[in-house]
Amino acid sequence: MLLDPWGPYGGPILAQTVAHEFNHATQAADDWHEIGVSFEMSTVYVEQLFGDACAECIADFQTRPEWSLLWYDDYETWYMYGAALYMHFLCDYYFHGDESFLPALWRAARNTPDLLTNVPNLVDGVNTILAPINATFRESVELFARWRYYTDSRDDGQHFRHRQLGWGKQLPFLTEAELTIPAITLADGEYVVNPAPMLLGSVYLEVERDQEGQASFGLSLEIPADPSIQWVVQALPGIALGSDGDRVNPSAARVAFDPNGKRTLVITLLPVTGSIRTTSPESDIQ
């Protein structure tokens, strides 16, 4: 591992760079044939323990929620780096701030017996570390789609954990982490979701009432016939005491407005059964 202390990744961010690259070295010891996104989502999570969070990373990730959580873009954007937000979610929601979940995850994803065959993979590893608490990777994707809404100005203090590290804001709380959600005013008719989500991706849409007194609106999603895919719809934020959102029937639902006359819908595509696959931006599910 060769680092330049005086180069663009040295100086004031040298500590983050060392943490980032050393974490890559541990990945090489565990499983150097893992899916591409897994490497950067882990290292960016680790580097934030040693310095300021990467604003470009979280901005690219949060501006593309429709992309698959496991999307590998061959380093064209900072998306894979910003996917470290998912690691924050795993740590804070399932493991209550216990950082040891990450090395446990990589140990669970180690390839055996053929090191060149990616079995088990990252998804298998997540399933393994979540199994003792009766959770799964598939469930985590749905819940993460809800949690990533509660970033920056939408942070309600009940989701991502504020670490006391002594420097600037962490990944979930950067201004660039806030989702920009398109809004429509309630009206009869149809709305075309474009771009549509990939598998393991989500689309966010804010619906606003067009007149006082409207307490709710009807939802009916036209779902393409594909028995291998489940369309999950959630309504955010939570309205009932203690709730951070509601899962609603995508085919026929009545969705209540919040006190401000708005509600955000989150549409997520999940696999019903079988292995996880991803699609490219050019072949989104329409």
N, C-alpha and C positions, 0 to 999 in steps of 0.2 A: 504494500500500500504506500503510494508516494503522494505526499501532500506538500503544497507550496504555502508556507505561512504568510508570504507577502503577496500572493496572487489574489484573484477576485473572490476566492472562497477562504481566504485567510483573514488576518487582521482582526477586526471586531467580531467576525463570525467564525473564527477558527475553532472555538469550542464546539459549535454546532456541527462543523464539518468533520471534526475528529469523531464525534459521536455518531454521525450519519454513516461515515465510511467504515468505522469499526463495526457498526451493526451489520453492514453488508458482509463483513468478514465472518461474523458469526453465522449469517445465513448460508454462506458458502460451506461452512462446516456442517450445517444441518441438512440443507436441501438446495443445491444450486440449479435444480431443474424445475423449480416451482413456476406457477403462472406469473407473468411479468409484473402485474400490478402489485403483487404481494410484497415485493422487495421495497418499493418506494413508500407504500402506505405504512410499512413498519418503521423504516428509517426516519421518516419525517416525524412520526410519532415520538421516537426516541430523542431526536435532536432537540425537541422543544423542552426537554428536561435540562438543557444546557445553554439556552439562549432564546432570543425572540423567535416567535413563530413566523412562518413564511407566508406573507400576504399574497404573493402571486399564486402560490399553490392552492390556497383555499378559495381564491377568487375563481380560478379555472374550474375547480371541482363544483362549486356551488352554482356556477352559471350553466352547468351542463347536467342537471339532475336527471334528464331523460336518458343519459348514457347508462349502460350497465355498471353496477357497482364494481364489477370485475373487469371492466373494459381496459384493454391494453392498446394504447394509441401510438406505440412505438416512439415515444418521447416527442411527439409533435406539440404537446401542451404540458402544463403542469398538473393535469388532471390526476395522474396516478399518485403524485406526491400529496395533493390535497385530499386524496382518499384516506389519508391518516385520520380524518374525522371519524371514520368508521371504527378505527382502533380506540379512539377516545370513547366512543359509544359503548363498545364491548367492555372496556375497563370500568366505566362509570355505572352502566346499567346492570350488567351481570356480575361484575366482580367488585363493585363498591369501592373502586379506587386501588385495588390490589394490582400493582404493576407486574407481578410475576405471571400474569395471564399470558403475556407476550412470549417469553421463552417457552412456556408450556405449550403454546400454540405451535411454535416452530418445531418443537420436539415431536408433537403429535402429527406433524405433516412430513416427517422424514420419510424418504423413499425406501421401501424394503420389498423384496430383496434386490430388485434390479434398480440400481441408482439412476439409470437413464430413463426409467419410466416413472412418470409423475403420479405414483400411487403409494400412499395416500397423497391427496393434494390439499391446498389451503382450505377448501370447503370441508373436506373430511376432517381436517384439523380443528376447525371451528366446531363442527358437530361433536368431536371427541371431548373438547374442553367444556362444552355446554351440556353434554349428556348428564352429568351428575346433578344438574339443576333442572332437568327435564325440558331443555330448550334445544333449538336447532338453528342452523344457519338460515334456513328459509324463514323462520319466525323472526330472526334478527334483522333480516332485510326489511320486512314490513315495519317493525318497530323503529328501525333507523330512519326510514322515510318520514316518520313522525318526528323523531328527535331533531333531525337536521333543520327543521322549521324553527326550532327554538334557539336560534343563534343571534348574536349581536343584539339589536334593539328588541328582538322577540324573546330574549333570554328572560325566563321567569324565575330563575334561581332554583328550579326543581328538576333540571336536566343535567347538562354538562357541569362537571365539577370545576370549581375555581381552585387551581393549585397555588399555594403560597411559595413562589419560586424567587421573588425579589426582582423581577424585571417586567418587561412590557406584557401586553395581552397575549394570551395563548390562542391556539388555533380556533376554537369555537367562538371566541369573543372578539375577533378582529372585525372591523367594519366590513371588510371584504367577504366575510363569512355569511352575511345576510343574503337570503334568497330574494331575488327579484321576481315577484309573482305577478303574472298578467291578471288584470281584473276585467270582469264583464258585469254589466248591470242586468239585473233579472228581467227576462222577457221571454215570451213564448217563442219557441223555435229551436233551432239546432245550433250547436257550437262545435266546430271541428278542431280537435286537439292536434296541433301541429307545431313543433315536431312531436310525433308519437313516441312513447317510451320504448326502449329496448327491454328485453328480458332482464330483470333485476334493476330496471330503471324506474323513475317516477316522474310524473307530470303534476305541477301545482297550478291551481286556478282559483282565484278569489272571486266569489259571487257576491254582489251587493244588491240590496233591495232597491227598487226604483220609486218607492213611495212609503211614507210612514204607515205603520200598522201592519206591514207584512212580517209575519212571524216565522215563515218557513218557505221553502221552495221544493218543487218536485224534481227528482233526478231519475233519468232512464238512459243508461249507457248502451249504445249499440256495440255489442261485443262480437268480434269476428269468431267464427266457429273454429275452435282449435282446442280439443280436449286436453292437450298437454300443457295449456297455459291457463292460469287463474288471474282474473282482473280483480284487484283488491282496491276498494275505495274507502278513504278515511276523511273525516271532516274535522278541521282544526280551527281554532283552539278548542279545548274542552269547555263545555258549558256547565255540566253538573259539577258539584263540589268534589274536588279530588280527582277530576278527570282531566287529561291533557288532550283528549280527542275521542272521536267515536268512529267505529267501523260501521259502514252503511251498506245496504244492499245495492250493488251497482245496477241492477235491472229495474228496480222500482223502489224508490226511497223518498221519504219526506225528511228534509234536512232543515233543522232549526237554525235561524240566524243568531249570532251573538248579540249582546246588548247594543252594539254599534251598527247593527244591520248588515253584518258581513259574515262570511264563512269561507274558509279555504278548503277546497277539495284536493286530495292527494290520490292520484291514480297510479298504482304500482303493478307491474307485471311480474308474476311469480311462476315458477315451474310447479306443476301439480305433483309429479313424481319423477323419478329418474335422475340422471346426472344434470349438472348445471352447464348450460351453454351460453355463449354470448353472440351478439350479432354486431355487424359493422354499422357505422353511421349512415352508410349508403343503403342499407337494407332494413331500415326501421319497420316495425310492425305498424301498419296503417289501420 
